[in-house]
Amino acid sequence: MRRLSSFFAKFLIGSAALTSLGFSGLASANGYAVANIGFGNVDTEIDNESDISYSAALGYQFHRQWYVEGGYISFIDTDNDEQSISSKGPYLALLGKASSQKGELYYKLGVASVDIEHASIDSSTCGPEAAVCGYDDTIIAGLAGLGFDYYLGLQSMVRVEYTYFGGKDDFSAHIVNLGFRYNF
């Protein structure tokens, strides 16, 4: 599964590079970068945990109502005396938008490759014989989101967004983000 995640990340980066080379004249008018920080709740078959999440993405408007966006998200990364949980990975999404004088309302549909790592010393989770147990897997998850980009100026926007991720092995994540978008 790690091989699939590596392939997905290389494909995403390669696609973004080719798109920027192929549409270099257009990208200056229709591209954007966004950085988000938020709160995420991740539920796996082993545990349910909440923590700070962050993401960064590049997007391109290929039609007056449509964007394509690719990025990297860290759902959760916690470490305490009893357990360590990490969920992160690249994503690719299609965004549909409706513009107004105040900003852009959008919805997002896409796919993500999520690396999940979980290590625990809790005997109720692992069994009485285990000192440390763990879970390490890469899954493909679907995503759906809704958000609003509020105009600050000609090239800058504030983003408020909710995104749901769902995949195999009972993986689900709810992410609420606040971010900054810069159009270039």
KOLKE-930069 format. One record per residue (C-alpha): chain; x, z, y; residue number from 1. Coordinates in pm, whole numbers. Example, Ala and Ser with C-alpha at 12.3 -4.5 7.8 and 13.67 -1.06 7.14 Angstrom:
BEGIN
+----+--------+--------+--------+-----+
| ch |      X |      Z |      Y |   i |
+----+--------+--------+--------+-----+
|  A |   1230 |    780 |   -450 |   1 |
|  A |   1367 |    714 |   -106 |   2 |
+----+--------+--------+--------+-----+
// end
This chain:
BEGIN
+----+--------+--------+--------+-----+
| ch |      X |      Z |      Y |   i |
+----+--------+--------+--------+-----+
|  A |      0 |      0 |      0 |   1 |
|  A |    289 |     65 |    239 |   2 |
|  A |    385 |   -298 |    188 |   3 |
|  A |     39 |   -406 |    304 |   4 |
|  A |     68 |   -190 |    617 |   5 |
|  A |    413 |   -334 |    693 |   6 |
|  A |    274 |   -686 |    648 |   7 |
|  A |    -24 |   -606 |    874 |   8 |
|  A |    204 |   -466 |   1149 |   9 |
|  A |    438 |   -770 |   1130 |  10 |
|  A |    138 |  -1005 |   1137 |  11 |
|  A |     -8 |   -828 |   1442 |  12 |
|  A |    322 |   -831 |   1636 |  13 |
|  A |    396 |  -1192 |   1536 |  14 |
|  A |     48 |  -1308 |   1637 |  15 |
|  A |     79 |  -1137 |   1975 |  16 |
|  A |    420 |  -1299 |   2033 |  17 |
|  A |    297 |  -1648 |   1938 |  18 |
|  A |    -14 |  -1609 |   2151 |  19 |
|  A |    191 |  -1504 |   2453 |  20 |
|  A |    429 |  -1801 |   2407 |  21 |
|  A |    152 |  -2051 |   2346 |  22 |
|  A |    -63 |  -1937 |   2636 |  23 |
|  A |    206 |  -1819 |   2877 |  24 |
|  A |     45 |  -1998 |   3171 |  25 |
|  A |   -295 |  -1850 |   3093 |  26 |
|  A |   -181 |  -1504 |   2984 |  27 |
|  A |    -77 |  -1413 |   3337 |  28 |
|  A |   -440 |  -1442 |   3444 |  29 |
|  A |   -616 |  -1309 |   3133 |  30 |
|  A |   -391 |  -1054 |   2964 |  31 |
|  A |   -399 |   -676 |   2984 |  32 |
|  A |   -229 |   -365 |   2853 |  33 |
|  A |   -405 |    -35 |   2793 |  34 |
|  A |   -284 |    317 |   2711 |  35 |
|  A |   -528 |    585 |   2592 |  36 |
|  A |   -523 |    957 |   2520 |  37 |
|  A |   -815 |   1130 |   2359 |  38 |
|  A |   -955 |   1360 |   2096 |  39 |
|  A |   -987 |   1258 |   1733 |  40 |
|  A |  -1169 |   1402 |   1434 |  41 |
|  A |  -1038 |   1268 |   1102 |  42 |
|  A |  -1217 |   1326 |    773 |  43 |
|  A |  -1048 |   1239 |    442 |  44 |
|  A |  -1142 |   1323 |     84 |  45 |
|  A |   -901 |   1620 |    107 |  46 |
|  A |   -960 |   1769 |    453 |  47 |
|  A |  -1128 |   1744 |    793 |  48 |
|  A |   -911 |   1801 |   1100 |  49 |
|  A |   -926 |   1744 |   1480 |  50 |
|  A |   -642 |   1694 |   1727 |  51 |
|  A |   -518 |   1489 |   2022 |  52 |
|  A |   -505 |   1112 |   1960 |  53 |
|  A |   -331 |    835 |   2150 |  54 |
|  A |   -314 |    458 |   2142 |  55 |
|  A |   -164 |    157 |   2317 |  56 |
|  A |   -280 |   -204 |   2302 |  57 |
|  A |   -242 |   -553 |   2442 |  58 |
|  A |   -542 |   -775 |   2497 |  59 |
|  A |   -623 |  -1130 |   2594 |  60 |
|  A |   -944 |  -1273 |   2741 |  61 |
|  A |  -1000 |  -1608 |   2569 |  62 |
|  A |  -1355 |  -1661 |   2698 |  63 |
|  A |  -1546 |  -1519 |   2995 |  64 |
|  A |  -1722 |  -1268 |   2765 |  65 |
|  A |  -1469 |  -1222 |   2482 |  66 |
|  A |  -1136 |  -1046 |   2436 |  67 |
|  A |   -902 |  -1004 |   2143 |  68 |
|  A |   -709 |   -675 |   2137 |  69 |
|  A |   -427 |   -556 |   1911 |  70 |
|  A |   -265 |   -217 |   1923 |  71 |
|  A |   -140 |     95 |   1754 |  72 |
|  A |   -334 |    422 |   1724 |  73 |
|  A |   -234 |    772 |   1620 |  74 |
|  A |   -554 |    942 |   1508 |  75 |
|  A |   -408 |   1283 |   1435 |  76 |
|  A |    -66 |   1443 |   1388 |  77 |
|  A |    -81 |   1817 |   1315 |  78 |
|  A |    164 |   2052 |   1150 |  79 |
|  A |    110 |   2425 |   1096 |  80 |
|  A |    206 |   2692 |    842 |  81 |
|  A |    -49 |   2576 |    583 |  82 |
|  A |    -56 |   2197 |    612 |  83 |
|  A |     71 |   1879 |    774 |  84 |
|  A |   -163 |   1586 |    843 |  85 |
|  A |    -83 |   1249 |    999 |  86 |
|  A |   -301 |    937 |   1034 |  87 |
|  A |   -185 |    633 |   1229 |  88 |
|  A |   -155 |    256 |   1220 |  89 |
|  A |   -207 |    -85 |   1383 |  90 |
|  A |   -545 |   -240 |   1458 |  91 |
|  A |   -690 |   -575 |   1562 |  92 |
|  A |  -1030 |   -603 |   1733 |  93 |
|  A |  -1267 |   -846 |   1901 |  94 |
|  A |  -1433 |   -719 |   2220 |  95 |
|  A |  -1750 |   -851 |   2378 |  96 |
|  A |  -1813 |   -756 |   2741 |  97 |
|  A |  -2073 |   -750 |   3013 |  98 |
|  A |  -1937 |   -728 |   3370 |  99 |
|  A |  -2080 |   -565 |   3679 | 100 |
|  A |  -1943 |   -485 |   4026 | 101 |
|  A |  -1828 |   -142 |   3902 | 102 |
|  A |  -1655 |   -252 |   3581 | 103 |
|  A |  -1700 |   -391 |   3231 | 104 |
|  A |  -1916 |   -251 |   2952 | 105 |
|  A |  -1780 |   -361 |   2613 | 106 |
|  A |  -1823 |   -321 |   2241 | 107 |
|  A |  -1542 |   -354 |   1989 | 108 |
|  A |  -1536 |   -461 |   1623 | 109 |
|  A |  -1222 |   -488 |   1415 | 110 |
|  A |   -996 |   -375 |   1135 | 111 |
|  A |   -712 |   -122 |   1109 | 112 |
|  A |   -439 |    -42 |    858 | 113 |
|  A |   -421 |    338 |    845 | 114 |
|  A |   -131 |    538 |    697 | 115 |
|  A |   -254 |    881 |    587 | 116 |
|  A |     -7 |   1157 |    498 | 117 |
|  A |   -122 |   1506 |    403 | 118 |
|  A |     86 |   1792 |    263 | 119 |
|  A |    -63 |   2136 |    193 | 120 |
|  A |     49 |   2472 |     52 | 121 |
|  A |   -310 |   2596 |     20 | 122 |
|  A |   -370 |   2684 |   -346 | 123 |
|  A |   -746 |   2625 |   -319 | 124 |
|  A |   -679 |   2258 |   -236 | 125 |
|  A |   -385 |   2204 |   -473 | 126 |
|  A |   -469 |   2428 |   -766 | 127 |
|  A |   -314 |   2764 |   -861 | 128 |
|  A |     -2 |   2614 |  -1026 | 129 |
|  A |    109 |   2394 |   -734 | 130 |
|  A |    341 |   2521 |   -462 | 131 |
|  A |    295 |   2214 |   -241 | 132 |
|  A |     61 |   1920 |   -291 | 133 |
|  A |     34 |   1599 |    -97 | 134 |
|  A |   -152 |   1279 |    -37 | 135 |
|  A |     10 |    962 |     95 | 136 |
|  A |   -187 |    639 |    115 | 137 |
|  A |   -249 |    333 |    330 | 138 |
|  A |   -606 |    213 |    366 | 139 |
|  A |   -782 |    -69 |    543 | 140 |
|  A |  -1058 |     61 |    772 | 141 |
|  A |  -1325 |   -110 |    976 | 142 |
|  A |  -1376 |     -5 |   1338 | 143 |
|  A |  -1664 |    -18 |   1584 | 144 |
|  A |  -1652 |    109 |   1941 | 145 |
|  A |  -1826 |    118 |   2276 | 146 |
|  A |  -1662 |    169 |   2612 | 147 |
|  A |  -1651 |    106 |   2985 | 148 |
|  A |  -1360 |    -14 |   3200 | 149 |
|  A |  -1415 |    108 |   3559 | 150 |
|  A |  -1247 |    -94 |   3837 | 151 |
|  A |   -988 |     98 |   4042 | 152 |
|  A |   -841 |   -210 |   4209 | 153 |
|  A |   -782 |   -578 |   4144 | 154 |
|  A |   -556 |   -519 |   3844 | 155 |
|  A |   -619 |   -160 |   3736 | 156 |
|  A |   -906 |      5 |   3550 | 157 |
|  A |   -992 |    342 |   3397 | 158 |
|  A |  -1118 |    318 |   3037 | 159 |
|  A |  -1366 |    554 |   2869 | 160 |
|  A |  -1424 |    474 |   2503 | 161 |
|  A |  -1571 |    598 |   2174 | 162 |
|  A |  -1452 |    439 |   1847 | 163 |
|  A |  -1554 |    500 |   1487 | 164 |
|  A |  -1325 |    409 |   1194 | 165 |
|  A |  -1440 |    406 |    832 | 166 |
|  A |  -1262 |    312 |    509 | 167 |
|  A |  -1220 |    379 |    140 | 168 |
|  A |  -1163 |    724 |    -15 | 169 |
|  A |  -1415 |    879 |    226 | 170 |
|  A |  -1190 |    816 |    529 | 171 |
|  A |  -1365 |    834 |    866 | 172 |
|  A |  -1248 |    903 |   1218 | 173 |
|  A |  -1429 |    958 |   1547 | 174 |
|  A |  -1214 |    902 |   1856 | 175 |
|  A |  -1308 |    964 |   2221 | 176 |
|  A |  -1053 |    819 |   2466 | 177 |
|  A |   -969 |    818 |   2834 | 178 |
|  A |   -721 |    548 |   2929 | 179 |
|  A |   -564 |    324 |   3189 | 180 |
|  A |   -589 |    -56 |   3173 | 181 |
|  A |   -364 |   -289 |   3371 | 182 |
|  A |   -454 |   -659 |   3399 | 183 |
|  A |   -171 |   -912 |   3429 | 184 |
+----+--------+--------+--------+-----+
// end
